[in-house]
């Protein structure tokens, strides 16, 4: 036995120290909803939650249905992009190149500055 003070019991550890335990996987089967969401995620779908007025909820559902329907998704996407997509960003260089410069005098006169008394 170990050297222990008289009247005290030696400490014994079971080997099950916090962090030393294996985690058990849940044996419970996935719910049908979880299986459906996992399958849709594998197909490239993403869940999106939006808040809209009550009268617009049906419209948003129809738009979402059209975007997920292979027969209608191309037309729906094109229509939505035409109406709501941001215009492409144009650089300053492209804006200047496209600017009509006819009739604008771009020559600067030589300015010697002003006389300063030192």
KAKA-V836764 format. One record per residue. RES is the residue in one letter. SS is DSSP state (H for helix, E for strand, L for the rest). PHI is phi as a letter, one per 40 degrees, with the letter a starting at -180 (none if undefined). Layout:
((RES:SS:PHI) (RES:SS:PHI))
//
This chain:
((X:L:none) (X:L:c) (X:L:c) (X:L:b) (X:L:d) (X:L:d) (X:L:g) (X:L:b) (X:L:c) (X:L:c) (X:L:c) (X:L:b) (X:L:b) (X:L:c) (X:L:g) (X:L:c) (X:L:c) (X:L:d) (X:L:g) (X:L:b) (X:L:c) (X:L:c) (X:L:c) (X:L:c) (X:L:c) (X:L:c) (X:L:c) (X:L:c) (X:L:c) (X:L:c) (X:L:c) (X:H:d) (X:H:c) (X:H:c) (X:H:c) (X:H:c) (X:H:c) (X:H:c) (X:H:c) (X:H:c) (X:H:c) (X:H:c) (X:L:c) (X:L:g) (X:L:c) (X:L:b) (X:L:c) (X:L:b) (X:L:b) (X:L:b) (X:L:b) (X:L:b) (X:L:c) (X:H:d) (X:H:c) (X:H:c) (X:H:c) (X:H:c) (X:H:c) (X:H:c) (X:H:c) (X:H:c) (X:H:c) (X:H:c) (X:H:c) (X:H:c) (X:H:c) (X:H:c) (X:L:c) (X:L:d) (X:L:c) (X:L:b) (X:H:c) (X:H:c) (X:H:c) (X:H:c) (X:H:c) (X:H:c) (X:H:c) (X:H:c) (X:H:c) (X:H:c) (X:H:c) (X:H:b) (X:L:c) (X:L:c) (X:L:c) (X:L:c) (X:L:c) (X:L:b) (X:L:c) (X:H:c) (X:H:c) (X:H:c) (X:H:c) (X:H:c) (X:H:c) (X:H:c) (X:L:c) (X:L:c) (X:L:b) (X:L:c) (X:L:g) (X:L:b) (X:L:c) (X:L:b) (X:L:c) (X:L:b) (X:L:c) (X:L:c) (X:L:b) (X:L:c) (X:L:g) (X:L:b) (X:L:c) (X:L:b) (X:L:c) (X:L:b))
//
